Amino acid sequence: GVTDPDSDPEPEPEPEFHLDTDRVRSFVDLVKETATDHTEPAGLVAALEEPFEALLTDDDWLPERYRRLPPEGYDDMGRMGDDIAQWALYREGNRLGLFTLVLHPGSATPVHDHLAWGLVGIHGGSQREEFYRRVDDGGDEGHAELERLRTEELERGDYYRLIPPNNDVHSVTTT
């Protein structure tokens, strides 16, 4: 498309640190620095695997609050269910996000997709993930015909690459 030279460029999203610690800032800085060397998501995600795994296996950086469901009466439980909490740790518009997802043992998410790329990993506990592939043409809004591809058991420190359409449609059950 053609850009109007007199139009204002879209503003850069403001960084939002919901967990403002040296460890989170260091990880975010590393992601941004690494992103300058990679033009494709797959290369960037691969380059971040080692520092992400180190984050998953370190007990010292994530306060207990972000490892639990919110207290009774909390008014922003999200849309995944009452036994599931998503805590934003860092967000920069739609460009970069770091968050935790907390589920009680035996809880399950609905089948869902992310339509975003990144790394998904386990900081505590274990889970079973069912991965799917969409096999219909997408013409029936609100309905998808899926084929189950595989089941994976994940434990603390395990992670996988999320680069749509690979690993994007899935459900999670905590074990």
N, C-alpha and C positions, 0 to 999 in steps of 0.2 A: 504494500500500500504506500501511498504518498503521505508524508507527514507535513503538516502546515508549519512552516518555519516560525510563524508568529504565535503558535500555540505553546502553552506551558508544558514542559515535560512532566510526566507522571512523577509525583514526589516519591522519594525513597521511603520505605516503611521504617518506622521508628523501632529500635530494639526495645523489647520488653523483657526484663529479667524478673521473673516471679520468684526464682531462687537465685539470689545474687551472691554467689560465693566465688572465691578465687578459682576453684576447680571447674565450675560451670563456665566462668568467663574464659578460662584457659582453653577448655574444649571448644567453645564457640569460636574463639580466635583461631584455633587450629583448623577448624572446618572452613572458615572464611579464607584463611591463608592457603589451604590446600586447594580450595575451589579456584583460585587464580591460576593454578597449573593444569586444570582439567576442564575441557569444554564439553565433555560427555558425562552424563550421570554415572554410567557404569564404571568409568575410570576413577571418578571422585569417590564413589562408594567403596571401591576396592582399596583405595589409598587410605580410607578412614577406618578400615576394619580393625587394625591393631589397636589404635587408641580407643575405639568404641568398646572392644573386648576388655580393655583395661578398666574402663568405666564400669562395665557390667560386673566385674569381679572385685571391685573396691567397695568396702563397707563404709568408708569414712566420709563420703561426700554427700550422700542422700539422707536427709533428716527423716526420722520416723514418720512424721506427718505425711510424707509423700509415698509411704509404703502401706498406707491404710486407707480404708474408705472414709469419707467425710463423716463428721459427727451427725447424730440424729438432728433432723430439722434443717440440714444444709440445703439451700435453695437452688443450687446449680448442679444437678446430678448428671447432666448430659442426656443423650438420647439412646444410650446403649442398654440401659436397665438399672434397676435399683441396686443390684449387687456389683456394679461396675463403676469405677471412678477413673476419670482422666484428669491428671494434674499437669497443667502447663508449667514448665520450668523456665523456658525461654521461647520467645516468638518474635519473628521479624517479618510481619505481614505474611504473605504466602511463600516467602523465599526460604525461610529456615525455621524449624521448630524442634524443640527438645521437650519431651513430656514422658510421664509415667502413666501406665494403665494398671489399675489395681483391681483384682478379682478375688473373691473368696474361693477356697478350694471347692471344686464341683460346679462353679459358675461357668456359664458359657455365653459367648457373644453370638449374635445372629451372624449368618453368612453376610459378609460385607466386602467392599473394596475400598481402596484408599485414593486411587488416581493420583498418587504422589510417589516419589522415589525416595529411598533412604535405607537405613538399617533398622531392623527390629530385633530386639534381644531380650534376654531374661536376666534380671538383676536378682531376683529371689523366687524361690518356688520352682514349680515345673508345670508344663502344659502340654497338651496334645493339640496339634494344629491339623486341620483338614484343609487341603488346598484344592481349589476348583478351577475349571476353565469354562468360560461361557461358550455355549455351542449354538445358541440361536442368533438371529440377526439383529437383536436389540429393538425390534419394531414394536414390541408390546411394552409400553412404559409401565414400570412397576412390577414387571415379571421378567425373570431370567431363567433360561434352561441351562443347567450346569452339569458338567461331567466332573466327578471326583477324580483327582489326579493322584494324590498320595496322602498319607498320614505321617506326621513327624512328631516325635517326642522330644521336647526341648527342656533343658535344665539350666540352672544358673551358669552364666557365661556363654551359653549358646546364642547364636544370632543367625539371621539370614538377610540376604539382599532383597530389597523390595524395589523392583524396577518394572512397572507395568508394561506388558500384561503379566509378566512372570511373578508368581507368588502374591499377586494382588488380590485375588478373590479367595477368601479363606474364612474359617471360623476357629475360635479358640475355646478350649475347655481346660480349666485349671485342674491339675491332678495333685 
